[in-house]
Amino acid sequence: MDRQTVVVLFGGRSSEHSISSATAGGVLAAIDRDRYAVIPVGITREGAFVLEEDDPAKFALDAAKLPEVVDNGTRVRWPEPGGDRMLRVAAPDGSTVDLGEVDVVLPILHGTHGEDGTIQGFFDTLEVPYAGGGVLDSALCMDKHFMKVALQAAGIEVAPWVTVRRRAWERDAAALRAEIEALGMPLFVKPARAGSSVGVSKVTDPSELDAALEVAFVEDEKVLVETGITGREIEVAVLEGADAVRASLPGEIVLSSRGFYDFEGKYLGGDGVDVVCPASLTEAEVAAVQDAGIRAFEAVDGKGFARVDMFLTPEGHLVVNELNTMPGFTPISMFPKCWIASGLSYRDLITELIESALRR
């Protein structure tokens, strides 16, 4: 069987560059090489597209030294619309080499300039198929404010929140502070357009608010201040198949000594957190979580796949926290764990993502 050519695209200009690179290590190690020819393309922190080594070990997740894409002097030349789909690379000496015709791109990019609809629009313009979310759902879910607006409009419960823009805070902090105080304590302060818990703080006293906002403003001039929801942290993986959207068995984030599921707990094996899948839920609770995940995915016009995070309150309510249109694929990430628990191997999961893109 002729192999189809897949470009695995990773790195990027966001603060999640290293997590994207670590995800690439997992994907490069697991992708079905009998079915796909793979071209690894990295994006440096400055935004240059470079041809990378096809070496999963180079991008292993190591807390002591997080992986990254380093500028090696090459420059990838993408196909132009209406022409062939030949991918080319310019070497540092100026010579150009054909790498092969691209069938599909697997963009495993986290954060801005990758998970926010920009790279999706780029490939739409080039008429190159790509896996995962499209322009609209990527942009909506990257901006937590508008994601909440879309979910609320679909009748899906979300945590109460106040959106704070830096300029408005500098102009009239007192008015915004009054709105925020009405939310009660504890609060979570998070950048509207960042992920992997970068810039997120838990606030348990009003005196902590200003410092938390400053941390979040480093990442984004727009910040969400949310009511802390008491409940179990449940996550479900959603996948767009050939015939229908389906949801995995739910997983659970179990916190013991950690205040919330922060960057260290997600990626660096920090103490005080366990990622459990499947979660210990009744059949009715599993069905409700899966239904909520699919409804949330459809509410944002989801494409390809997503991880839907929610809280299950002691009263049995499901409160959707967020959708992640490019969930982590690192060895300790929830998205692949939930599909593995549901009977779909890591390799077959990657195949489904690619085939979904080719169908689309």
FENBEL-V471148 format. One record per residue. RES is the residue in one letter. SS is DSSP state (2 for helix, 1 for strand, 0 for the rest). Layout:
BEGIN
[[RES;SS] [RES;SS]]
END
This chain:
BEGIN
[[M;0] [D;0] [R;0] [Q;1] [T;1] [V;1] [V;1] [V;1] [L;1] [F;1] [G;1] [G;0] [R;0] [S;0] [S;0] [E;0] [H;2] [S;2] [I;2] [S;2] [S;2] [A;2] [T;2] [A;2] [G;2] [G;2] [V;2] [L;2] [A;2] [A;2] [I;0] [D;0] [R;0] [D;0] [R;0] [Y;1] [A;1] [V;1] [I;1] [P;1] [V;1] [G;1] [I;1] [T;0] [R;0] [E;0] [G;0] [A;0] [F;1] [V;1] [L;1] [E;0] [E;0] [D;0] [D;0] [P;2] [A;2] [K;2] [F;2] [A;0] [L;0] [D;0] [A;0] [A;0] [K;0] [L;0] [P;0] [E;0] [V;0] [V;0] [D;0] [N;0] [G;0] [T;0] [R;1] [V;1] [R;1] [W;0] [P;0] [E;0] [P;0] [G;0] [G;0] [D;0] [R;0] [M;1] [L;1] [R;1] [V;1] [A;1] [A;0] [P;0] [D;0] [G;0] [S;0] [T;1] [V;1] [D;1] [L;1] [G;1] [E;1] [V;0] [D;0] [V;1] [V;1] [L;1] [P;1] [I;0] [L;0] [H;0] [G;0] [T;0] [H;0] [G;0] [E;0] [D;0] [G;0] [T;2] [I;2] [Q;2] [G;2] [F;2] [F;2] [D;2] [T;2] [L;2] [E;0] [V;0] [P;0] [Y;1] [A;0] [G;0] [G;0] [G;0] [V;2] [L;2] [D;2] [S;2] [A;2] [L;2] [C;2] [M;2] [D;0] [K;2] [H;2] [F;2] [M;2] [K;2] [V;2] [A;2] [L;2] [Q;2] [A;2] [A;0] [G;0] [I;0] [E;0] [V;1] [A;0] [P;0] [W;1] [V;1] [T;1] [V;1] [R;1] [R;2] [R;2] [A;2] [W;2] [E;2] [R;2] [D;0] [A;2] [A;2] [A;2] [L;2] [R;2] [A;2] [E;2] [I;2] [E;2] [A;0] [L;0] [G;0] [M;0] [P;0] [L;1] [F;1] [V;1] [K;1] [P;1] [A;0] [R;0] [A;0] [G;0] [S;0] [S;0] [V;0] [G;0] [V;0] [S;1] [K;1] [V;1] [T;0] [D;0] [P;2] [S;2] [E;2] [L;2] [D;2] [A;2] [A;2] [L;2] [E;2] [V;2] [A;2] [F;2] [V;0] [E;0] [D;0] [E;0] [K;1] [V;1] [L;1] [V;1] [E;1] [T;1] [G;0] [I;0] [T;0] [G;0] [R;1] [E;1] [I;1] [E;1] [V;1] [A;1] [V;1] [L;1] [E;1] [G;0] [A;0] [D;0] [A;0] [V;1] [R;1] [A;1] [S;0] [L;0] [P;0] [G;1] [E;1] [I;1] [V;1] [L;1] [S;0] [S;0] [R;0] [G;0] [F;0] [Y;0] [D;0] [F;2] [E;2] [G;2] [K;2] [Y;2] [L;0] [G;0] [G;0] [D;0] [G;0] [V;1] [D;1] [V;1] [V;1] [C;1] [P;0] [A;0] [S;0] [L;0] [T;0] [E;2] [A;2] [E;2] [V;2] [A;2] [A;2] [V;2] [Q;2] [D;2] [A;2] [G;2] [I;2] [R;2] [A;2] [F;2] [E;2] [A;2] [V;0] [D;0] [G;0] [K;0] [G;0] [F;1] [A;1] [R;1] [V;1] [D;1] [M;1] [F;1] [L;1] [T;0] [P;0] [E;0] [G;0] [H;0] [L;1] [V;1] [V;1] [N;1] [E;1] [L;1] [N;1] [T;0] [M;0] [P;0] [G;0] [F;0] [T;0] [P;0] [I;0] [S;0] [M;2] [F;2] [P;2] [K;2] [C;2] [W;2] [I;2] [A;2] [S;0] [G;0] [L;0] [S;0] [Y;2] [R;2] [D;2] [L;2] [I;2] [T;2] [E;2] [L;2] [I;2] [E;2] [S;2] [A;2] [L;2] [R;2] [R;0]]
END
